[in-house]
Structure formats: C-alpha cells, structure tokens
Amino acid sequence: MMSALPRLEALPLPLTPAPALPAGYEIAQGRLFYRGLDVLALTERPVFANGRLTRPATPLYVRRLSALRENYAYLNAVFAAAKVQVGYPRHMLLAYASKANPSAAVVKTLLEVGAAYECSSAFDVDVVRHAYAQGWLDRTRPILANGFKIPPYADALLRLRADGFQNLLPIFDDLEELESFAAAGLPFEVGLRARTLSEQPNRFGMDAETLRYAAERLAALPHLRLTTYHAMQTVSAARGLSYQNGLIHSLRGYAALWRHAPTLHRFNFGGGLPARHSGMNFEVWMRQTLGTIMAVCAEEGVPVPDLIFETGRYLVQDHALKLFKVVKTRLGADGVPYYILDGSIMSHFPDAWALGEAFTVLPVNNWDGAFVQARLAGLTCDHDDVYPTRRMNAEPLQLPANTDSLVIGFFECGAYQETLGGRRGAHHCLLPEGGELILEANAHGAPAFSYLDGQDAPAMLGALGYG
Ligand SMILES: Cc1ncc(COP(=O)(O)O)c(C=O)c1O
C-alpha cells in the first residue's frame, strides 16, 4: 500500500534539481505533458475491461497511432522537398520493417496510409494475408521479403505470389535462396543483398564475386528479373560522415553490379534511421544522401537509382510509452534510494540491460515538490533489473522525493522492445503484463481510446502448462 512506503523526504537525502525536459515535454500543475497529452490522466481515465468500468492496469502500454501517420508523412515530405532541391530524378518507396513492432494496430495504421511492407519470416507472410483479408492493403502493394528464406518461409512467399501478390519482391541473401525461387518458375522482380561494411562481424548478404555470379544466374532465368540492390546500412544515419562513407561503399558496389546487370534500378538502404525526435536533422541528411548518390553515380557512369527505405525504428519508436507505478522504496548501499516499479524493467526494455541503450525516463507527477537522486528497480528479484542499467554506467535519475502515487514514464519505447521482451506468455518472476491503451482520433478528430486488459493468472500459468 502506498501509505506503507517509507517517507524518503524524512531521510537526509541531498536534493537535486528537477531533470531537464527534452523538446515535446512540458510541466503543468505538477504533471508531465507529452506532446500535448496529460500523461497521468492516461492511468486515471476509466476503461471498460471484462464488462466493468475500471482503471487501466499498470505497467500500462500506451500507443499513439497518430505518431505513426505523422512519421510516415514526414519522411515522404522530406524526400519530396529534397528531390526538388537537389534535382533527384528518381522515386522513393517507404516500407515499414514490421520486425520493429508487428502489432496489429501498428501494421494496420501504416498500411492504411500506404506504406510498403517489409517482412522477415513465414509468420510475417501470415500478417500480409491477414492485412489483405482485412482490406488494409491490396495485392498490388509492394512487399519486400528479407530474412533467411528457409523452406517454410520460401514456400509461404511462393504461395503469396501464386495468389496474385504481384509486387512481392524477394531479396536473396545467398545463392541457395535464389535457387529455391528459380525452381518454382513463378515470375518475380528480385533483389540481391550485398554484404555491407560493418563494425561488427557481418553474416548477411553476398560479397562482390557472389553477387556477380548471382546476377549471371538470374540473367539466365527469364522469370526472375533482377531490379534491386539491397545494401543494409549498418551505421546509423545519425552518424553523419561515417554513414555517408558506408553509403559510398555500397553505391560503388551497386555501380559494379549494374555493369553486369543493367536491369538493376533500385537501391535499397535497409533500415538504420534513428527515431524521428532523436535530434537528427532529417532534411539535411536527406539532401546529403541524395547528393552523395548523384555524385557517386555520375563518377561511376551509372544511372541514378530509385530508392527504397525499409524503416522500422524511425516509424515506430516514438509511438509508444509505458507507465509504471512506484510501489515500494529501498535505500541502496551507497545511500541512493531505489524506487521499485510494479513490473520488470528487464522484461519491458531488453535493449536497456542487454545493450545499455537509454530511454527517456521521467516522472509523470509530483513535479511540484523536491527532487532527489534515485534509481529505478523492477519488481523481480534480479540483480540486473534496475535503471539506469549496469551497461549504461550512468548517474542515478532525478526523481521526486515524494513517492506517493508516483508514476514513472518510459517514453519512445515503441521499437523492438515489445517482441524482444515477448508479448503475453510468461515473464520474469511471473510478473503479469499490464493493460494496453490505444489512442486514436475519431472521424471528427476528437480523441478515441481502446483498451486491452492486462494478463491474468490463468493466462500466464496456462502458457506454462498449468491446465
Ligand atoms: C533487412 C532489414 N531491413 C530493415 C530493418 C529495420 O531497421 P531499422 O529499425 O533500423 O529501421 C532491419 C532491422 O534489423 C533489417 O534487418
């Protein structure tokens, strides 16, 4: 119970200033507003669950579908403006890399605004079929198929093509994949994935010699038309010159292959775009990137290609946030308190403990009192279930000294965390998932909410075989 929490204000903890707010966040009457949303109100607003009116269950996952539409429209607008400014003569196709967040609400929203779809496994093909059945796309929508095409996945793609998905474009990662599509005899536009420069050992794609062999093999197969050079950029676009250098290397590879296969006319960047509000200037980056492509193609004497971006993180990272209640406090051995949340940080944010990735973490209420340095801990008994995580090697957070009814928000966590941490099923220390609140606008632009309730014991225990 909240009343049983030790009063940290009573302890001689040194006070600290309130944390600085990134753009898009504001405080009013002691509460945090995020892009105009009163965040605390999301946990207070009654919802219908199991036929009764209740409060949303925390940890509460909140999706803002409008952010997905805005991000999709913004990148298209950035390309359109840069195309005019630098005189880029070709088109751009923006695909959603569903691996970043394959939830139905996200996929539906992005398909309905016209995104192409990038899939990576056999079950992802089932998502395409579901989307078709629901009317989110038709059979002319470009579908880019990456991922290792083991037989069940290759078969699912071949069936999709046989069922009339005419713009299904498999991208072969090796010669074996090419042969399984060669044998099937169905007509496809296809891509080849090149091995790109990488700071880590890279297991994807083919080297220049294998690409050339693949292009020759494809030239002998009239039903497979090579159009696409896939060059997954492994350096984030936010890294300026290093990104442009990686891109130049890939463009030289494109040009070399074009000389053997002039049917090539698409250059696919893969992913690598940072989140929309991560601080990168997308307008500058796009102008630079188009300029680089035009310059390298002119130097190499090859036509400028159409472009494909398969973007995951950029489209979805800022559409979601997660809200936790502080249910307990503990003083750490170094005198810094832990605020214990009603869920597991490890389960919800695997990139934080596994990779040391930082999220925007802010208190949602109690801004009108004093602040202290504190760390967050999950409710599990796992040593690593803390934030900042050990890999982050960061200072404690600045949090309100008053922990009564305190709610903590992890913002911009809509990319990858959901499926890396797993949805439903069983989680660490058998802590249940909370509810999911989906924010939409109705036909008149007024806010509309839908709510999926949290996990109950039979659902979790059932997943573990307790019948
Ligand atoms: C082939 C391919 N395309 C696109 C993406 C999406 O990357 P990002 O989330 O950086 O946009 C990935 C991510 O792993 C990928 O493997």
The ligand as an ORCA input file, in Angstrom:
! r2SCAN-3c Opt
* xyz 0 1
  C      16.685     -6.099    -43.692
  C      16.249     -5.090    -42.700
  N      15.549     -4.007    -43.126
  C      15.126     -3.063    -42.257
  C      15.374     -3.159    -40.903
  C      14.847     -2.091    -39.986
  O      15.854     -1.404    -39.360
  P      15.569     -0.070    -38.539
  O      14.689     -0.422    -37.379
  O      16.926      0.397    -38.147
  O      14.867      0.889    -39.457
  C      16.110     -4.256    -40.420
  C      16.397     -4.382    -38.988
  O      17.020     -5.278    -38.491
  C      16.550     -5.244    -41.342
  O      17.231     -6.317    -40.920
*
